[in-house]
Amino acid sequence: MAKKKQARTEEKSKAEAAAPPHRLAVALLFLFVLAFHFTPLFSGQASIQWDAVDVHYTLQKHFSESVWEGRLPYWTRYVFSGYPFLADPQVGAWYPLNWPFFLAGITPKSIQWELALHTLIAALGAYLLGWHWMKRVEPSLLMAVAYAFSGFFTGHASHVGIFQAAAWLPLLLLAVEKALRGGIFWLTAASSITGLVILVGHFQTALYCGFAVACLCAWRVIENRKLAVRAWLLLALAAAGGLAIGMVLINPGLQLAGESVRAEADFTKQTNSPLTFAALATLIQPNALGALEGEYKGSGDITQSYFYAGLLLLPLVAMGIWKSPVRSVGLVLVIPALWYALGPDGGLYRLLALLPGLGAVRAPVHLWFVVALGLALLAGGGLLAFRERIPAWVPWVVVLVLFGDLMWRNSIDNRLAYAPESFAALYGDKLQAFEQNLAAKLPPRERFHAPYPSASFGPQNHPIDAKTETTYGYNPLVLRRYSEYLGAAQGNRKLINALGARFVLDLERQGVAVNEEALPRVMLPKRVEAVTDDASARQRLSQLDPAEAVIVVGAPKEQDPSGAAELIEQGEGFYRIRYRLSRPALLRLAEAYYPGWRAHAGGRDLEVVSVDLALIGVRVPQGEGELLLHFKLPRFAAMAAVSALSMLGALFLLWLRRKECCNVPEHQNPVQL
């Protein structure tokens, strides 16, 4: 018995001695991530900036505070005269990795920790994917460094959703590769990761991850046509499982997109953010377009055309293309993604825009993270090709030199990675001034109007931070009807009165003026003007006096000139109104209209309609009583149940089939080393 135990111990020791030093590689990646993000994580003179503050910090903070108050913020009254907050995918409300931060409380530094966490996910995922394809530690480690610390992630440090979703691509491709060999575990893993990418809340990046998966599967089918059925079935099942997990976000997100200004956008033939050949120079010279210092000379957003991944990258890529066993799969990721990123002029973008979803994305250059992963793989392959011809210590030095280069260029000396000032100096002091000098003086149930969100008040979405009701906000998914209403208000200033805007920013005098003509939040207009359709309503807005009339699509009806309505109580997505009418009448509420508002009075459901194109109208019966209005996202409970059950089912299958995790048969066409 003792001899058998000793033999097993010896076998275990031999196996451990022969095993690759994964622990060292993983430890190095942890240290690399900590070093790379050290300044923005721990320095008081470093801050998140731009959309990381204006969008992600503000939205996440509001959601976190609402959860701690014991409610879900389906609606917010602070921006755009009311907005379906929880329908906005950018909140990331249902992404599991955000929840520890939600429960701990969102701060500017917590957003930075989210970025650091996903840098680690990208690095570990790229390392595991590299090991799967190359079976060598140093090339896999180099691939991880070249991807996770690349210019794409630095450039998009202010776009938390893009950053988070792109971080999962290596693990998604790894799961797909293993699922092609068979087994329920890896198929479930591919579905689960797809669901996570969707729940991040950046649909465009999720579609681009799907693009990379499709390219990989297509290549595997070209290599071995016997895999065709398995590959396309895998794609279908992984997509279906991911969609089921993400349904709690997808359904309200698509509805919001359909009601927003994006619904009428057509990017199939023209887009504002294609890849330019000039931007490729940043692969060699980080400041080729002036993104790091001086005047920016590139096209589009300054964050979209920064790709630096180290001076060693392109020489290693060239070596990988020349003599690497992984060059085929690397080029499969690089070439189609580069072609698509060129936009409509490249041709592939125009063709794929005919597919569902891809015709609605406006920034093909955001696909660069797929190119970055392919280049990182080719660079690792370049190191792999010459690994046996050089001393054993040289590959480790190459990895360290590459990381040092990227840390200096993409973190320490890079204004895209973070702002070299404190959050208070950039945003906090301005927000505090807004709260003290304006928000505190605004009467209850009154709004502040400005033509656009001003950076002089702090974050672009400062009304949410300050809990102040305003007519404006910062969001690419602003409601289309409401946007058209504000557009009409530029020519007809009386429309601002109907929004209950007591304070108005006076641009000419550079100050805030009191609007004495602001109307009450709840009104029974003297008359109803009926129009045939929304187009007629838009035309009529230019002449409308909201103090006298209300516009509604449909048949004309008389108002009650002696009626009265009074707002009794108001909350987030909730109104209680007392009314007295001698005949049925149409009530106007100065709140943005959106499907999901419900009205009740005397035990009866009342009809809620859109009035004045963009506001809420309720048809109130005659008599005296109280009217209750509340907002819930349509079909939210059902979609949440689908997501929850799908996620639980995926977790159960992963646990049930856990033995398959490390017991997958070799691919019929493995990479030959």
N, C-alpha and C positions, 0 to 999 in steps of 0.2 A: 504494500500500500504506500509506504514511504517512498519507494523507488518510482512508483507511478506519479506521485505528487511532485517529486523532484524533476521527473521528465517533463511533466506539464509546465513546471516553472521555467525549465530551461528553454522549452519551445516558445513560451511566452516572451522570454527575454530576447531570444533570437529574432522573433517577429517584431518586437519593439525596436530592436537594433536595426533591422532591415527596413522599418517603416520610414517613409519620408518625414522630414522635420516640419510637419504641418503646424505643430504648436509654435515653433519659432516664427513661421511665416505669419500666423494669425496674431501672435504677440506683436510682431513688427507692424502689422497693419493697424492694430489698436494704437500703438505709439505714434505712427504716422498721422492718424486721424487727429489724435490729441494735439500733436505738434502743429499740424496744419491749421487747426481751428483755435489754437491757444489764445491768440490775441483777441479775436472777437468774443470768445467765451468768457475770458477772465479780466480783460482790461476795461476800466471805466471810461476810457477814451476811444472806444470802438462801439459802433452801433449798426444794427440792421438799417436798411434804407429802402427808399422807393416803394415798390409794391409789397415788399416784405412788411412794411409798416402800414402803408395806405390801405392794403387789402387784407393780408393774412393775419397780421397782429391784431388789427381792430376787430375783424370778424371772429377770429378764434377767441379773443378776450370776451367779447359780448356773449358768445355761445357758452363759454366756461362759466361766466357769471350767472347766466340764466339757469344753467344746470344746477349750480349751487343754490339758486333760489327755488329749485324744485319744479321747474317748468321748461318746456321746449319752446324756443322762440320762433314759432311759425311765422310771425309777422313782426316787423319793427316799424315804429312810427317816426323814427328819427331821421330817415333820409327819404328823398323823393316823395314827400308827403305820404309815406307809407310804402312798404316794400315786403314781398314774400321772402323773408330772410332765410328760412330753412330750405327753400327751394334752390338757393344759390349753391352750386357745386363747390365754389371756391372756399366755402366755410370749412370743408373737410370734416364735417360733423360726424360722419360715420366711419371714418378711417381709423381702424383699431389702434394704430401706433400714435395717433394724436391724443387718445383718451388719457394716458398717464399725465400728459401736459395739461389737459383740460381739468383734471381732478386736482392737480397740484397748483393750478392757477397760471394763466398766461401772462408772461412778462416779455419784454424785448429779448432778454437773454434766453428765455425758453424757446423762442423761435430759432435762435442760433443753435441751441441744443438739438432741435429737430433737424437742422441741416447737418450737424455733425453726425447724428445717428444715421442719417441716410447716406452720408459719405461712407460710413462703415459698412452699411448694407451693400452699397455699390462695390466697395473694395473686396469684401468677402465673397460676394456673388461672382465678381470677375475672376477672383483667384480660383474658386471652385470650378468655374466654367473652363478656365485655362488648364487646370489640372485634368479635367475630363478630356480635353482635346490633346494635351501635350504630355501629361504624365511626368512632368518635371516641376520642381518647386520654384526654382529661380525664374524661368520664363513665365510661370503662372503669376508669381509675385510681381514681376515687371508689368504684366498685363493689368493686374489690379491697380497698380500705381498710375499707369498711363491713362486708365479710364476714370477712376474715382477722383483723381486730383486734376483732371483735364480742364481746359479752358471753358468747355461747355458748362460744367457745374459752377465754375467761378463766375462766368457771365450771367448765369441764371440764379445766383445766390439770392436775388430779390424776388424770384418767382418760385415760391416754396412748392407749389403744386407740381410744376414742371420738374423741379429738382427731385421731389419725392418719387414721382412716377418713374422717371428715367433711372433711378437707383435700382429698381427692381428688374430691369431688363436682363442682366446676366443670369439671375436665378430663374427667370421665366424661360430663357432659352435652354438652360440646363435641364429644367423639368421637362420641356418639350423633347429635347434630345433623348432623355432617358425613357420618356413615354413612348417614343417611336420604337423602342426595343420591347415594349410590352409592360404590363403591370398596372393595376388599378391605382397604386400609391402615387406614381408619378403623373398619371393622368389627373388625379385629384389635386396633386400639388400644382400642376399647370393651371387648372381651373381656379384654385384658391388664390394663386398669385395674380391671375388675371382679374379676379374680383377685387383684390387689394389695390391694384393699379387703377381700377375704375373708381373705387371708393375714395382715392386721393382727391378726385374732383376736377382733374384737368383732362377733359375728354380728348383733346387733340393729342396729347402725349400718349394716352391709352391707345388711340388708333394707330399711332406710330409704332408702339410696341407690337401691336398686331401685325403691322407691316413687316417688321423684322422677323416675327415668327413665321409668317407666310413665305418670306424669302428663304428661310432655312428649310422649311418643309418642302418647298418646291425643289430646292437643290438636292435634298435627300431622295426625292422621287426621281430626279434626273439620274442620280447615281445608281439607284436600284428601283426599277419600275414596280417591283413586287411590293414596295412600300406605299404605293399610291393610295390604295383603299385605306390603309391604316393612317396615313398622314392626313388625308382630308377628313376622315372620321375624327381623328384627334383634334384637328382644328375646330370642327363643328362642336364637339363635346366640351372642349376647353372654353370656347366662346360662350356656349350655352350656360355652362356652370358659372363662369365669371359674370355673365349678365344677370343670372339669378341672384348671385351674392350682392351685386351692385344695384339691384332694383330699387332699393330705398333711396338711392341717389339719382338713378337714371330717370325714373318716371317724373319726379318733380323738376329735375334739371331740364329735361326735354320740353316739358310744358313751359317752363320759364323762358327757355330759348325761343320757343314758338311765339311767346307774347312779347319778346324783346325786340330791340332794333336789329338784332342779328338775324331775325327771321327773314328779312328782305335782302340780306347781303348775299351776293353771288361772287364767289372767289374762283369759279371754274376757269375763267379766262384772264383774270387779273388779280394779283395779290400784292400786298404792300411789303412783303418780307421774303423774297426769294434769296437763295444763296448767290452771292456775287463772287466773281473770280478774284476781285481785290481783297475780299475777306480771307481768302485762302493764304494770303501772305502772313496772317497772324499765326499760322502754324510754325513759322520760322522767327518772325519778328513780332513780339507781343503788341507793340505799339504802332504797328504798321498803319492803322487807321486812326490813331490818336485816341484810342479808347482809354489808355492809362494816364496819359498826360497830354496837355495841349488841346487843340480843337479837334473834335471828332469829325472825321471826313467820310465815314462810311454811310451806307444807306440804312433806312429803318431805325430801329431802336438800338442804342449803344450796347445793350446787353446781348444782342442777337448775333453778332458777328465777331465773336472772340473765341478762338479755337486752340490756343497755345497748349501743347502737351509735351514740351521739352525739346531741347536742341537735339537730343539723341533719338527722338521719335522717328523722324523721316529716314535717317540712315538705317535704323533697325528695321523699319517697314520695308525699305528697299531690299535688305538682306532677306527678310521674310518672304517677299514676293519672288526673289531669285531662287532661294533654296530651302524653303520651309515646307514641311508636310501639312501645315494648316493654311497654306496660302489660298486654297480654293474656298474654304468656308469663310476666311477673312474677306476675300474679295466679294463673296456673295452678300456680305453685310455692307461693304463699302460702296460698291458700284451702283446697285439700284437706289440706295439711299441718297447718294450724291446726285444721281440723275433726277430723282424726284425733287430734291431740295432746290434745284435750279428753277423751279416754278413752271408756269405755263410755257415759257419760251423753250424749256427743255423737252417738252413733249409728254413725258411720263406723267407729270402732275395733271396735265389736261386730260389724259386718258383715265387715270384713276379717280379723278374728280367726278366721274360718272357713277362711281360706286356710292352706296349709302354712307353718309357721314363725311367722306373725304371731300365732297364738294363744298362743305361748310367751314373748312379750316383755312385760316388766312395767312399762316406763317410756315411755309414749307421748310424754311431754314431751321426750324425747331427740331427737324428730324436729325440734326447733326449728331445727337447722342448715339444713334445707331452707327453712323460713320465713325465716331470716336471709339466705340467698342470694337469695330472691325479693325481700325488702325492699331488699337492696343493689342489685339490678338496677333496681327501681323508682326508687330514689334516684338512680342513675346516669341513668335515663331522665328524671327531673325536671331534672337539670342539662343534659341533652342538649336538652330542649325549649326552654330559654331561652338556650342557648349563643350563638345568633346575635344575641341582643338585648342582650348585655352586653359590656363590653370583654374582650378576649382574655385578660387577666391574671386576671380575676375567678374563672373556674373553677379555676385553679391555687391561688388563695388559699383557695377553698372546700375543696379537697382537703387542703391543709395544715392548715386550721383543724379539719377533721373528724379528721385523724390526731392533732393535738395534744390534742384533747378525749379521744379514745379512749386515747391513751397515758397521760394523766393519770389518767383514771377507771378504766381497765381494766388498768393495769400499775403505775404508780408508786404510786397510792393505792388499792390493791385487795388485800385479804387473801386473796382467792380465787386470785389469780394465782401467788403464792408466799408462803412464810412469811418474815417479816422477822427471822429468826434463823439462826444457823449450823446446818448439818446435825448437827454434833457436839453442840451444846446440845440440840437437839430429839430426836435419835435415837442418835447415835454413842456418847455417854458412857454412856447407859443400856444399850446393847448391850454395851459393854465391861465394864460392871459385871456383867451377866448371864454373860458368858463367864468372867470371873475368879472370881466368887463362887459360881456354881452349875455351869455347864457343865464347868468344869475339874475339879470334884469328883465328877462323875457317873461311876461305873464303866463300863467298856466293855460294850456290849450291854445297857445298862440305859436306861430312859426316865425322863423327867420328865413328871409329869401336873399339869395345871391345868384348871379348869373351862372356861376360855376364854383366848385370848391376851391378855396384859396389856400395855398401852402402857408400863408402867413398866420393861419389859425391852427397849424400843427398838421397831423396826418390828414390826407385828403378826405377820409371818412371821419373827421373829428366830431361830427354831430353824434355818432354812435358812442364815441369815447366820452363825450360831455353829456350824454343823455339829453340832447337838445333837439327839438323838432324843427326840421328845416325842409325846404322845398328842393334841395339839391343833394347830390351824393357823388360817389366815385365808383362806377361799376360798368363794365362793358355790356352787361345784360340789363341796362335800364329799360323799363317797359316802353314799348313803342308808342302806345297811345299817350302815355304821360310825356314822353319826349316831344311828340307833336304838339301837345298842349303848351308846353313851355316854349316851343318854337313860335306858336301863335301869340304867346304872351309878349314876345319881343315887339310885336306891332300893336298889340292891344293890352296895355298895362292893367286894365281892369280885371283881367283874368287872374292876376296875382292876388287880387283882393279875395277871390273865391277860395284861395288856398289858406286863408286865415293868417296871412303873413303880416304880422304887426310891425316887425322890424325889417328893413330892406337895406341892403348894401348899396350905397350911392357911390358909384365908381368915379363920377365927375368930381365930387367933393372929397373923395377918399375917406368916407366915413359912413356911419350907420344912421339912416333916417327913420323916423316913426311914420308908419303908414296909418293914418287916421281912417282910411276907407276900408280897412280890412274887415271882412265879413265874418260872422260867427261860424264855428265849426259845423253846426247843424242849421239848415235853413229850409223853409217852405217858400220857394220863389213865388212871385205873384202870378206868373203864367208859364205854361209849357209850350215850347216851340218844337213841333214834331218835324223830323227830316226823314228822308227815305233810306239813307245809308250813311256809313262812316265818312265817305268822301264829302257828302253834303254837310255833315257836322263839322268837318275841318274848315270848309269854306265859311260856315256861319260863325265860327269862333272869332274870326277877325273883327266882327261887329258886335259881338255879344256883350251885354251888360249883365253880369251874373247877379247883381243886386235886384234885377227886374225879372229875369227869365232863366229858364233852364232848357237845354237842348236834349232831346231824346229821340232815338230812332224808333219809329213806329207810328201808331195812330195818335192824333191829338186828343188830349183830355183836359178837362177844366180843373183848375186848382181851387182851393178853399181860401179866399182872401182873408177870412177871419180866423183861420187856423193858427195854431202855435205849436212850437216844438222846442224843447230845452234839453241840453246835454246834462245828464246827471252824473254819470261816471264814465271814465275812460281808462283803458289799460292797453297792454300790448295785444293788438288784434281783438279788442273788445270795446263795445260801446253800449251804454244804457241811456235811453232817451225817453223823456216823458212827452206825450203829444196830446193834443185836443183838436179834433176835427169835426166839422158838421157834414162833411162829405169826403170821400176818398181823395187823396192827394199824393203828389210825388215829392218825396223828401230828398234833399241833396246833402250829402255828407262830404266834407272837404278831405277826402281820403282817396288815394289812388285805387282805381278799380282793378280787381284781379279775380279770376275764378276761384271760388273757395269761401267767399263771404256768404254767410247765412243770416237771415233775419227772422225773428219770431215776435209775435205780439198776441196776447190773449190765447195762447195755446195753438196758434195758427202759424204756418210757414208763410212768409211774405216774399214777394218777388223782388230780387235784387238785380238791378240793371245798370248799365253804363250810361252816365249822363255827362253832358258837356265833353263828350268823347272819352274822357279819361278818369272821371270821378264816379263815386258810388251814388246810386239812386235807389230808393226803396219806395215801393208802392204801399202806402199806409191806408188801412181802412178807416172809415169814419168812427167817431167815438172818442173815448178818453182812456188812456192806458200807458203802459210802458213798452217800449220797443227795445229788443235786445239784438245786437249784431255781434257776431263773432267769426273768426277766421280759422279755418283748418285747411291744410293742403289736401286737395282732392285725392282720394284713394291712398292716403299715406299709411294708414294702419295696415291695409292689405299688402302694400309693397314692403313695409317694414317686416311683416310676418314672413313674406317670401324670402327676404334677405336673411333674416335670423335663422329660419329653418334650413336654408341652403348652406349657411356657414356652419351651423351645428352638424349638418349631415356630412360636410366636407371634413370637419375635424374628426368626426367618428370614423369615417373611412380611412383617414390618415393614421389614426391610432390602430384600427383593426388590421391594416395592411402594413404596419410599420416595419415588419421584417423584410419587405420588398425594397426598403430604402437603399440598402447596401448590397442587395442581391439581385442585380439586373444583368441578364445575359449580354454578351458583347454584341455590338452592332454588326450587321451583316457586311458592312463596308467600313470597318474602323479605320481611323487615321493610322497610317503606317509610319512608325518612328525609326 
